[in-house]
Every structure is written in C-alpha cells, then in structure tokens.
Amino acid sequence: MSNPRADVLRLFHSALAAVNGAACTRRFLTARPWAGDVYVIAIGKAAGSMLQGARAALGAQLRAAVLITKHGHVPLDLSKAAGVTTLEAGHPVPDETSLRAGEAVLDFIAATPADACVLVLLSGGASSLVEVLPAGLALDDLRRVNAWLLGSGLDIHAMNAVRKQLSCIKGGRLAPRMGARRVVQLLISDVPGDAPDDIGSGLLLPSAQAQEFTPSALPAWLQMLLHAAPPLPAADAPCFAALETHIIAQLAQALAAAAEAARELGYAVHAHADALRGDAAVQGRALAAALLCGAPGVHLWGGETTVVLPPRPGRGGRNQHLALAAAAVLAGHDRVWLLAAGTDGSDGPGGDAGALVDGGSRARGELAGLDAAACLRRADAGRFLEASGDLVNTGPTGTNVMDIVIGLKRE
C-alpha cells in the first residue's frame, strides 16, 4: 500500500509542474512565430522561471532583459547571463530596492528601440517588487500601507485597488511609457477570477476597479494618502491599443493536474468548485469537517484565504494557519490527511510553503508543550507545525497560482 503523505505531496508537485513558469512560457512562445528582436521585462516571484522559458524559446532573438524578483528567486543560470539585468527586491513589503526596480524598468523601456517588441512576463508579487511613487509619498508611507494591508484581512482585489491609487505605474500607468512599441504580456494568475488587471496590480491594463473602490474600511491615515498618483488612463486610451495579453498559467490548470495524478494513483477525485476565501481558520475547520464527512478519495480546493494579524505575529502564513485549524478538527481521526500550501513555495515568515496535517498532528505538537489554539491566536502556526513535523518546504517553485488544499480520506 502506498504512503498517504507521500501521495498527497506527489499530487501537490504534479500541480506545480503543470503551471511551471518556464514550461508554460516556452510552450506559448514556441507555438507562434516571432519576427525581429525581442526585449523582455520579467517581474514577479515566478519571473525568473518565466524568463528561462523565454530564453529557451527565443534564443538569439532575445536581445536584452531585466528581471525583478524576490530575494533568493533568481535562477543560477540567469544571475550572470549576458544581456540580463537582475534585481532582487522587497516582498511582501516593498523596500528601497523596490523603488530602484521601478526606475530600472523605466530606464530599460527608455533604452529599448522605439520600434521594438517588448515581451512582459508578469506573475504574483509584482505589486511589492516594483514601484514608482508619486510626488509627496515616501518609502515609509509605502511600507506602512503594505504592512497594514497584509494584516487587514482584506482580499487581494481590495488590496490591489489601494495599491493602484498610490502608484505612478500600477493601474495601467506603465502603458503610456511603452510609446509605439509592440507589447505582448504573458501572465501567471495569482488572483481569484483571473482578472488580468489585478495581476501585479495591472501595470499595463486599465482598471475600473481602482476608480470605483470605496475606502470606507481603511484607516484615516491611509485614506489621506489616496489619490496622490496621477489619474488612471481611460480604458480606451491609445496606449492600450497595441497591447496583447495572455494568461498562460492559472489555478484551474494546477487543480486539474492534481486530479489527474490522483486518478493515476487509483483514488476517486472530488473537486470542489467553490473558491477558498475568507478567514483561514474558519476555512480550515470547515474543510476538515467536510473531509471527515465526505466520501473516501482525494478532495481538492483552491483559492486564497485571509488572516487578520495581531500586533506581533509569529511564524507562518495563511496556509499554515488554515492547516493548524484543520488539525484540531482532524485530531484523533485515522486515515485522513490535509495539505494547505502556497503554489509559490512561500507562506508568510519562515520560508515554508504550508503544511500537511493528519489526525495525530495536534497530539505531536502538544508533546512539545505547545497549544494549538494559542498559536492560532498569535498567528504563530508555523511554530506548532514545526514541532508536529508537518511543515512543507519546497523552496521557490517557479510559479504562483494562489493556494491549493488537498485532502485525502482512506476507507
């Protein structure tokens, strides 16, 4: 009989392989003819992988590239590649390097021939990694806003709507900088609904959402910072006329790959259509209960939950928070396992992707003297899950299509 924990991890890695940035980018680019030189701007947590795919597909046609990604996410073969400028910037909270990255993008565009083709490779994380601030806003303002947003419990749509109102490049404001150049952007979606203008806060796409956003849920100090940026370009502005946009990887592909791998292992598959959203602990308890009551086999969910952080949060992100809440419901039950992990390989402080819990997880953590409920209150799930031996660590995955939860129930 197979090892159930190994099976669950195998399904997760099958999901990651299906949306790998290098493979998806290379597949798209090799399926169509490209004439002339191509200049590449790659931004996001999966940007290094996507640029690898572009280099493999375009060869000598790729004349120059700028890569902006999270610290530790630059692939070794790109770190000293000819014609590739690499910058590692702040994530999830922007830092000084994020502002330098913004200037580097503007400089790269300015140095690109006016009639060139610019290929933009964009994935999640770009909102923090690259920024150009309007007059009157400082880095401290930007960092304070993003730190508040990350702990606010707001969903990604609302967070990006705020970010667009504090930027000179988000919400489509980068598009006019492209001039008459042909621009093709390839996106890996990390947002619910796969709205292209939400990915990376929509650097090249018009955004009605930011114009319609009502800041009633925002603190007064943040409301005072809004609208510092120049007006958003209109949806019919000429700067968008020559833009071509394609989503090349999304959550649905990852879940489909996990389902196929599960069937190959002989499991019945139960794919749940409702997207994960809302409070991570509430979702964790609900998913664990659904797993216990559900039919045997593999259960699949995807989406992105939220956590309202206390003043001094501990280790771990929303997936570890969800997994620990689930572990309390699964406690004492045999033959059930639940994995919650970020497809980008990171989940809050600590560097882990998430966790894989089972009916014995709570007891194992308690043997180390830890209390699951207290760790949840302190947003310190990672500490408990390290003690219980349930953390999942993948390192950078080369993709980012939100979060996946895989449940396994054996008869």
Secondary structure by P-SEA (a helix, b strand, c coil): cccaaaaaaaaaaaaaaaacaaaaaaaaaaacccccbbbbbbbccaaaaaaaaaaaacccccccbbbbbccccccccccccccbbbbbbbcccccaaaaaaaaaaaaaaaaccccbbbbbbbcccccccbbbbcccccaaaaaaaaaaaaaccccaaaaaaaaaaacccccccccccccccbbbbbbbcccccccccccccccccccccccccccccccaaaaaacccccccccccccccccbbbbbcccaaaaaaaaaaaaaaabbbbbbbcccccccaaaaaaaaaaaaaaccccbbbbbbbbbbbcccccccccaaaaaaaaaaaaacccccbbbbbbbcccccccccccccccccaaaaaaaaacccaaaaaaacaaaaaaaaaccccccccccccccbbbbbbbcc
